[in-house]
Amino acid sequence: MPNPHLARALARALSPRPDRPGEERRVVLLGVGSELRGDDVVGVRIARRVESLHLPGVTVLDGGTAPENLTGGIRKISPSHLIIIDSADMGDVPGSVRLLSPEQIVGMSFGTHALSLTVLAGYLHDETGCRVAIIGIQPRSLEFDAGLSEEAARSVDETVETLAACLGTASDRGPPALEAGS
């Protein structure tokens, strides 16, 4: 079942850029994380599952532990929106999901990659003018060979469903409206 809080936040984040009215929505979804470190894999797992949906106007990239290696390709795509997905120690309950702006992640601990997501997000925004949002998922464990926790697995499913609902609409219509009571 889609996460209504994430869906509302994504609807705002995926709105057209005011300085480019009528621009076609081109979204890059960048999954970040390590297969070897427990819940750090959430970003990569979500990216792979969303990629299998073949959503129109959405390019999905697996950044693994070195998302900075994909900056050249992202610049060529010149997205209107960039969504980065990673595990993030936000001090929440394991499995919690939040949509964050680059400004909100300063000082947070993100997964196992070397380059700060704040620096990566800032660079890609400056180079492409895209709107950047980060989906952070609170890990239970980032221990080597820990496996994916039940909480993170539920969050992966919920986040994939939410992204499919929000990104699976025609790019000129924008994100779907939420049902009353969501």
N, C-alpha and C positions, 0 to 999 in steps of 0.2 A: 504494500500500500504506500502511495507517495506520502512524503513528509509535508504537511501543509505549511509549516513555518518556513521550511527551505523553499517550497514552491513560491510563496509570497515574496521572499527575499530574491529569488531568481527572477521573478517577473519584473521586479524593480531593476535588478542588475542588467537584465537583457533588453531594457527599453532602448529605443533609438537614441543615438547621441544627438544632443540638441544642435551641435555645430554642423551636423551632416544630415539634414532632413531628407527623407526618401532613400537613404543609403540601404542597400541590400544587407541583411544581417548575415555575416560570416563569422562563425564561432569556431574557435580552437579550444578544444578540451584537452588539457595537459595533465595526465596522470603521473604522479611522482611517488617513488617509494622503492623499497627493497624487498624482494621475495624471501630473503633470509632472516628478516628481523621482525617476526611476529606481526603485529597490527600495522607496521609501516607499509605493508603491501596494499593497503586499501585503495590508494590513488590509482595504482597500476591495475588492480582488479576491476575497479569501476570503469576505467578507460577502456579496457579490453571488452567488457560487456556492452558498453555504449557503442563502441565501434561495430560490434556485430549487428547492431540495429540499423545501420546505414541511414542515419538521419540526414535529411536534406540540409545543406548549408552548414554542416558540422564536420570539421576535420578533427579526428581524434589522434593524439600522439602519446606514446608511452615514453615518458622522460626517465624512467628508472631512477637511478641514484645520481644521474648527471643531466638534469633537464636543461642546463645551460648549453649543452651540445646541440640542442634543437633550435636555438635562437635564430640562426640563419634561415632555416625553413619556415619558421613562424613569421619572420619579417617578409619573406617572399609571398606568403599567403595574405599578409596585411589584413588581419582579422578586424572586424568591428568590435568583437568581444573575445576576451581570453578568460577561460575558467580553469584555474589550477586546483587540482585535488590532491590532498596529502593528509597524512596523520599529523595531528597537532596537539601538543600538550597545552590545553587551554585551562587546565585545572577543573574540568568538568567530569561528570560521570562517564566511565568508559562507554564508547559507542555514541556519545553525543555528537551531533552534526551542527555546524554553524557556517553560515556564509559570511565571510569577512572581507573587508576592504584591505588593500595593501597597508594603509595607515594603521589598521587595527592589529596587524600581526607583528609589529615592531616589539621585540623582546620575547615573543613566543618561541617555544622550541618546536621545530618542525623536523620530523623524521631523521634520516641519516645522510642526506646529501650535503655537499660541501658549501655550495653557494647559497647564501641567504635568499629566501623567497621574496623578501622585500626588495633586494637588489635586482633579482630577476624580473619581478613584476614592474619595477620602475623603469628598467632598461627597455622592456618590450613596449610599455606604454609610450615612452619617449620616442622610440623608433617607429611605431606604427600608429600611434594615436588611439589605440584600442582601449575600451573599458576593461578593467581587470578586476576579477573577483576570485576569492580563494575559498574553496570548500574544505574546511578543517574537520577531521574526525578524531575525537579523543581516543587514543589507544589505551588498552589495558596493559599491554606489554610490548616493548621493542627489543626484547631479548633475542639473541641469536637462536635460530631454530625453534622459536616458541610456538609457531603456528598461529593461525588467525583465531582470535577469541570469538566466542558466540556473540558478544555485543557488537564487535566490529563486523562480523558476517551479516548480522541483521541490518546494520547501517549501510553496508555495501548494497544489499538488496533494495532497501528503501531509497537510497540515493540514486541508484540506476533507474528505478521506477519514476522518481521525481524528475530526473533529467530527461527521460524519454517523454514525459508529459509536457515539460516546458520547452524542449527543443524540437519535439516532433511535429510542430505546427509549421505551416507555411511561413517562410521568412518574412513576407510582407505583412503578415497579420500580427507578428510578435507572439509573445508567450500566451498560453491559454488563460482564460478567465477562470478563477477558482469558483467552485460551487459554494453556495451560501452555507455558512456554518463551518467552513474549512479552517 
